[in-house]
Amino acid sequence: MPIGLNRRGLAPSKTAVFRVDAGPGIGMGHFMRCRTLALELVKRKWVVFFVGSGMAKELSGNDKRRVNQIINLIEFGPFKTAAEDSRALLDMLTREFELRIDCLVIDTYFYNREDYAFLQRFGRQRLPIMVIDDLASRDTPAQAVLNPNPLFSSEPYERQKIPSIMCGEEYTLIRPEVVALRDRPYSDEGLIMITLGGGDVVEPMMRVLSAVPDGLANRICVSVSANCPLDAINDWISHDSTRRFLNTDSHRFPELLASSAFAITGGGTTLWETYCLGVPNLCLVWVDNQRQTSVVIRQQATSFLVDFAEQINQGLQSELFGRGIGLLKSGVEPDSEVRRRELQNQSASDVIRRENTSFLVDNQAGAGNEFVSGILKEFRNMPEQWQEMMRRQRALIDGGGAARCADMLDKLTWQQVDLLPSDWRKDFENWSA
């Protein structure tokens, strides 16, 4: 076991290094889910390092009011190519840690199979690697993989013969500040929270804000990261500054979310945080890497959904608008497992036409704006619908994902991973630490 310097001095410790993507163009989703897992490891006396660029220093320090734990940050990159990145990473791990770490956690869309194969070949001290992956669109040869998307099948990773696989809602990573507020009682007089993730989200955010009707009884909080351009958002808020306000404080966000009566979110980590808390919501899926979110919502009836990333039948869209938003207030089947089996092979249009529990629209003729406006006008008139949705949300995401992942990492050991002949490329041969 390596010796690491923790907050109590020199003591036997396990060490984890996270290679994390973050920054204005990427957002903070990778960083925040890694931070959630890292804080759980630190609670278990691991020493944790984050390696990357654009990371939020204020979220890693020792704040006794919140987590009372430390993540060490190491600036790294950015690099122009994935090959440069992975080689520089292994060089740094060899130089600074002599590869004597208990787990390397990688959370980036930058790496491809060649980079993971490179780390397997040249991690000479038998370095255990865990990949956090939410796409399953590439091979990831590693000792472990974590896909925290609810309902995600392990089959793509089983095909790759990855030794340790963690997939689905049992492993969804919810930050401890949110889990601590899970028992907050719900009130329909709370905030309307509008948030679409980190980075520069001003364009989709303004599309949403343009759909917010005047005269809503609830105060409206628009929450974005500090590196998002704010001029247009502030201008929107200034039109009714007593009922609208802006939040850019990531520390304050969990409390605001837990105090919300309704939330409009993207299809990423914040959506699962609303599920953990039990907050009725409208989910906007507007990037392809959130497509699994729409699958979850259609199968579990846990949110209203506007899917800008998927084109569906125009006739269906017209039919639903003609019949009105009251259509969405119909009853929901109580047994989500029965629903999951029934809907597994149904198309999106069949699901909507038959069950009316989720609502997908394309991005034509302002359809999404009309639906957002209608939901915000109606949400306080739908208490029975919300109670059932909130029950399903909290049953799906219980907040224990980080602990389950850490349980696995506590026991993780290096195991041989099968590589393909194509992984033994000559350009690897020129590398040496």
Residue pairs with C-beta under 8 A, 6 or more apart in sequence:
1 12
1 13
1 14
1 102
2 13
2 14
2 15
2 97
2 100
2 101
2 102
3 10
3 11
3 12
3 13
4 11
4 12
4 13
4 14
4 15
4 47
5 13
5 47
6 13
6 45
6 47
7 70
11 45
13 45
13 46
13 47
14 41
14 44
14 45
14 46
14 47
14 102
14 103
14 410
15 46
15 47
15 48
15 49
15 97
15 100
15 101
15 102
15 103
16 38
16 41
16 46
16 47
16 48
16 49
16 101
16 102
16 103
16 104
16 105
16 409
17 48
17 49
17 50
17 51
17 93
17 97
17 101
17 103
17 104
17 105
18 34
18 38
18 48
18 49
18 50
18 51
18 52
18 104
18 105
18 106
18 107
19 51
19 52
19 76
19 89
19 104
19 105
19 106
19 107
19 108
20 30
20 31
20 34
20 50
20 51
20 52
20 55
20 107
20 108
21 30
21 31
21 52
21 54
21 107
21 108
21 109
21 110
22 28
22 30
22 31
22 52
22 53
22 54
22 55
22 56
23 53
23 54
23 199
23 227
24 54
24 199
24 200
24 227
24 228
25 199
25 200
26 54
26 198
26 199
27 197
27 198
27 199
27 201
27 225
28 56
28 197
28 198
28 199
28 225
28 250
29 197
29 198
29 268
29 269
30 107
30 108
30 132
31 50
31 52
31 55
31 56
31 59
32 59
32 175
32 198
32 269
33 107
33 132
33 148
33 173
33 269
34 50
34 105
34 107
34 132
35 50
35 59
35 60
35 71
35 175
36 173
36 174
36 175
36 176
36 402
37 105
37 173
37 402
37 405
37 406
38 48
38 50
38 71
39 67
39 69
39 71
39 175
39 176
39 402
40 176
40 402
40 403
40 405
40 406
41 48
41 406
41 409
42 48
42 69
42 70
42 71
43 69
44 406
44 410
46 102
47 72
48 70
48 71
48 72
49 71
49 72
49 73
49 74
50 60
50 71
50 72
50 73
50 74
51 74
51 76
51 89
51 92
52 74
52 75
52 76
52 77
53 75
53 76
53 77
53 78
55 73
56 250
57 73
58 250
58 251
59 250
59 251
60 70
60 71
60 72
60 73
61 70
62 68
62 69
62 70
63 251
66 176
66 177
66 251
67 176
67 177
74 92
74 96
76 88
76 89
76 92
77 85
77 88
78 85
79 85
79 88
82 110
82 111
82 112
82 114
82 115
83 114
83 115
83 118
83 427
85 110
85 111
85 115
86 111
86 115
86 118
86 119
87 118
87 431
89 119
90 118
90 119
90 122
90 123
90 431
90 433
91 433
93 99
93 101
93 104
93 127
94 433
95 433
98 125
99 123
99 124
99 125
99 127
100 125
101 127
102 128
102 409
102 412
103 128
103 129
103 130
103 409
103 412
104 119
104 123
104 127
104 128
104 129
104 130
105 129
105 130
105 131
105 132
106 116
106 129
106 130
106 131
106 132
106 142
107 131
107 132
109 135
109 289
112 138
113 138
113 139
113 140
113 141
113 423
114 423
114 425
116 129
116 131
116 139
116 140
116 141
116 142
117 141
117 419
117 420
117 423
117 428
118 428
118 431
119 127
119 129
120 129
120 141
120 142
120 417
120 419
120 423
121 419
121 423
121 424
121 428
122 428
122 431
122 433
123 129
124 433
126 414
127 414
128 143
128 144
128 412
128 413
128 414
129 142
129 143
129 144
130 142
130 143
130 144
130 145
130 146
130 164
130 409
130 412
131 140
131 142
131 144
131 145
131 146
132 145
132 146
132 147
132 148
133 140
133 145
133 146
133 147
134 147
134 148
134 149
134 152
134 289
134 292
135 289
136 147
136 152
136 156
136 157
139 160
140 157
140 160
140 162
141 160
141 162
141 417
141 418
141 419
141 423
142 162
142 417
143 162
143 163
143 164
143 412
143 413
143 414
143 415
143 417
144 162
144 163
144 164
144 165
144 166
144 408
144 409
144 412
145 157
145 162
145 164
145 165
145 166
145 167
146 166
146 167
146 171
146 405
147 154
147 157
147 166
147 167
147 168
147 171
148 166
148 171
148 172
148 173
148 272
148 401
149 167
149 168
149 172
149 292
149 293
149 296
150 168
150 169
150 172
150 272
150 296
150 300
150 396
150 397
151 168
151 169
151 292
151 295
151 296
151 299
151 300
151 340
152 167
152 168
152 292
153 167
153 168
154 165
154 167
154 168
157 165
157 167
158 165
161 417
161 418
162 417
163 415
163 417
164 408
164 412
166 404
166 405
166 408
169 396
169 397
169 401
170 400
170 401
170 404
171 401
171 404
171 405
172 272
172 397
172 401
173 269
173 401
173 402
173 405
174 272
174 273
174 276
174 397
174 399
174 401
174 402
175 254
175 273
176 402
177 251
177 254
178 254
178 257
178 258
178 273
178 276
178 277
178 399
179 276
179 399
180 254
181 254
181 255
181 258
181 277
182 276
182 277
182 278
182 394
182 399
184 258
184 259
184 277
186 261
186 278
186 279
186 390
187 261
188 261
188 262
188 379
188 380
188 383
188 386
189 217
189 218
189 261
190 218
190 259
190 260
190 261
190 262
191 218
191 219
191 220
191 221
191 256
191 259
191 260
191 261
192 216
192 218
192 219
192 220
192 221
192 260
192 261
192 262
192 263
192 264
192 376
193 221
193 223
193 256
193 257
193 260
193 262
193 263
193 264
193 265
193 279
194 205
194 208
194 209
194 212
194 220
194 221
194 222
194 223
194 263
194 264
195 222
195 223
195 224
195 253
195 257
195 263
195 264
195 265
195 266
195 270
196 204
196 205
196 208
196 224
196 265
196 266
196 284
196 286
197 225
197 266
197 268
197 269
197 270
198 224
198 225
198 227
198 228
199 225
199 227
199 228
200 227
200 228
200 229
201 224
201 228
201 266
202 224
202 228
202 229
202 230
202 232
202 233
204 284
204 286
205 222
205 224
205 228
205 233
206 232
206 233
206 236
207 368
207 369
208 264
208 284
208 372
209 222
209 233
209 236
210 369
211 368
211 369
211 370
211 372
211 373
211 376
212 220
212 372
212 373
212 376
213 373
213 376
213 377
214 240
216 243
216 376
216 377
217 380
218 261
218 262
219 243
219 244
219 245
220 243
220 244
220 245
221 244
221 245
221 246
221 247
221 256
221 260
222 233
222 236
222 237
222 244
222 245
222 246
222 247
223 246
223 247
223 248
223 253
223 256
224 230
224 233
224 246
224 247
224 248
225 248
225 250
226 248
228 248
230 246
230 248
233 246
234 246
236 244
237 244
237 245
237 246
247 253
247 256
254 273
257 263
257 270
257 273
257 274
257 277
257 279
258 277
258 279
260 274
260 279
261 279
261 280
261 379
261 380
262 279
262 280
262 281
262 282
262 376
262 379
263 270
263 274
263 279
263 280
263 281
263 282
264 281
264 282
264 283
264 284
264 372
265 271
265 274
265 281
265 282
265 283
265 284
266 283
266 284
266 285
266 286
266 287
266 290
267 283
267 284
267 285
267 286
267 287
267 290
267 291
267 293
267 294
268 290
268 293
271 281
271 283
271 293
271 303
272 397
274 281
274 393
275 302
275 393
275 394
275 396
275 397
276 393
276 394
276 397
276 398
276 399
277 394
278 390
278 391
278 393
278 394
279 390
279 393
280 379
280 386
280 389
280 390
281 303
281 304
282 303
282 304
282 305
282 306
282 372
282 375
283 293
283 294
283 297
283 303
283 304
283 305
283 306
284 306
284 308
284 368
285 291
285 293
285 294
285 305
285 306
285 307
285 308
285 309
285 310
286 308
286 309
287 309
288 309
290 309
291 309
291 310
294 305
294 307
294 309
294 310
294 348
294 358
294 360
296 302
296 396
297 303
297 305
297 358
298 305
298 343
298 348
298 351
298 357
298 358
299 336
299 339
299 340
299 343
299 344
300 336
300 339
300 340
300 392
300 396
301 332
301 333
301 336
301 339
301 355
301 357
301 358
301 388
301 389
301 392
302 389
302 392
302 393
302 396
303 358
303 389
303 393
304 328
304 358
304 359
304 371
304 375
305 358
305 359
305 360
306 359
306 360
306 361
306 368
306 371
306 372
307 348
307 360
307 361
307 362
308 362
308 363
308 368
310 348
310 360
310 362
311 362
312 348
312 349
312 360
312 361
312 362
313 349
314 362
314 364
316 349
316 352
316 353
317 361
317 362
317 364
317 367
319 353
320 327
320 352
320 359
321 367
321 370
325 371
325 374
325 375
325 378
327 356
328 356
328 357
328 359
328 385
329 378
329 382
329 385
330 356
332 357
332 385
332 388
332 389
332 392
333 339
333 355
334 388
336 392
336 395
336 396
339 355
343 351
343 355
346 354
348 360
351 357
351 358
352 358
352 359
352 360
359 371
361 367
361 368
361 371
379 386
